Amino acid sequence: MPLSESSPDWDALYRENVTPWDKGAPAPPLLDWIEANPGRLSGNLLVPGCGLGHEVRLLASLPGVEIVTGLDLSPTATALARELPATGLERYVTGDLFALDPEHHESYDWVWEHTCFCAIDPDRRQDYVRAVHGALRKGGSLLAVFYLDPYDDEHQPGGGPPHGCSMDELTERFEASGSFRIEESYTPASAYPGREGLERLVRMTRL
Ligand SMILES: C[S@@+](CC[C@H](N)C(=O)[O-])C[C@H]1O[C@@H](n2cnc3c(N)ncnc32)[C@H](O)[C@@H]1O
């Protein structure tokens, strides 16, 4: 279900339990990628816009992963995430990806992105690239599932999040800017119902 405003009050949506993006389970493409790449994810991970943290807990349960930091603007989301049973050394931080505390600077080996990029205003996408680049250590990786095409008859571009994007735009913003090198990019074979063929899994190295 699309949201009507360009920058919604995310915390109000969590308080009112209007969270159509929350499927109650990790994204299927992440599960498949982990199965195909055992042991690849390791060290300290950041999950921006983690919501209730379903993927934070999956990642924290993996051998070799140390601490997973789930970051979200919404204090209600992070409070609800903390109430769910921990699987490892995860933590939830309430904060703005665009105003990260210095403790996050070049601190992470991996960033997992899912439905944060599409949630922010498209005008802030280069700020997103800068923020994720700043949080990763050099040589770290961004693993992402981008929701390329969230549009239908009722939800069109300009109508608020989720905001779609193209692979060309992602290449321009992340790679041509000199911030990242794209290593892997494909349309995932699995997806939440209704998102089949509309997403793109991309793995990039932070330069
Ligand atoms: C569409 S929801 C997706 C949540 C979660 N990834 C999921 O799939 O359930 C987008 C999330 O990004 C968070 N968010 C939006 N802007 C943010 C920002 N600037 N910094 C941190 N989190 C942000 C919202 O509070 C919301 O939880």
The ligand as an SDF file (V2000), in Angstrom:
LIG
                    3D

 27 29  0  0  0  0  0  0  0  0999 V2000
    9.3170    1.3550    4.3150 C   0  0  0  0  0  0  0  0  0  0  0  0
    9.9480    1.2690    5.9270 S   0  0  0  0  0  0  0  0  0  0  0  0
   10.9110   -0.2570    5.8570 C   0  0  0  0  0  0  0  0  0  0  0  0
   11.2690   -0.8130    7.2080 C   0  0  0  0  0  0  0  0  0  0  0  0
   11.9970   -2.1550    7.1520 C   0  0  0  0  0  0  0  0  0  0  0  0
   13.2060   -2.0680    6.3490 N   0  0  0  0  0  0  0  0  0  0  0  0
   11.0640   -3.2240    6.6230 C   0  0  0  0  0  0  0  0  0  0  0  0
   11.2490   -3.6750    5.4710 O   0  0  0  0  0  0  0  0  0  0  0  0
   10.1450   -3.6020    7.3500 O   0  0  0  0  0  0  0  0  0  0  0  0
   11.2050    2.5210    5.9070 C   0  0  0  0  0  0  0  0  0  0  0  0
   11.8960    2.6770    7.2380 C   0  0  0  0  0  0  0  0  0  0  0  0
   12.9310    3.6330    7.1180 O   0  0  0  0  0  0  0  0  0  0  0  0
   12.9180    4.4580    8.2690 C   0  0  0  0  0  0  0  0  0  0  0  0
   13.5640    5.7130    7.8950 N   0  0  0  0  0  0  0  0  0  0  0  0
   13.1050    6.6440    7.0250 C   0  0  0  0  0  0  0  0  0  0  0  0
   13.9790    7.6560    6.9140 N   0  0  0  0  0  0  0  0  0  0  0  0
   15.0280    7.3490    7.7260 C   0  0  0  0  0  0  0  0  0  0  0  0
   16.2320    8.0160    8.0670 C   0  0  0  0  0  0  0  0  0  0  0  0
   16.5430    9.2090    7.5390 N   0  0  0  0  0  0  0  0  0  0  0  0
   17.0690    7.4320    8.9370 N   0  0  0  0  0  0  0  0  0  0  0  0
   16.7550    6.2220    9.5040 C   0  0  0  0  0  0  0  0  0  0  0  0
   15.6150    5.5610    9.2300 N   0  0  0  0  0  0  0  0  0  0  0  0
   14.7570    6.1080    8.3530 C   0  0  0  0  0  0  0  0  0  0  0  0
   11.4510    4.5790    8.6400 C   0  0  0  0  0  0  0  0  0  0  0  0
   11.2400    4.9480    9.9800 O   0  0  0  0  0  0  0  0  0  0  0  0
   10.9630    3.1720    8.3270 C   0  0  0  0  0  0  0  0  0  0  0  0
   11.0790    2.3030    9.4260 O   0  0  0  0  0  0  0  0  0  0  0  0
  1  2  1  0
  2  3  1  0
  2 10  1  0
  3  4  1  0
  4  5  1  0
  5  6  1  0
  5  7  1  0
  7  8  2  0
  7  9  1  0
 10 11  1  0
 11 12  1  0
 11 26  1  0
 12 13  1  0
 13 14  1  0
 13 24  1  0
 14 15  1  0
 14 23  1  0
 15 16  2  0
 16 17  1  0
 17 18  1  0
 17 23  2  0
 18 19  1  0
 18 20  2  0
 20 21  1  0
 21 22  2  0
 22 23  1  0
 24 25  1  0
 24 26  1  0
 26 27  1  0
M  CHG  2   2   1   9  -1
M  END
$$$$
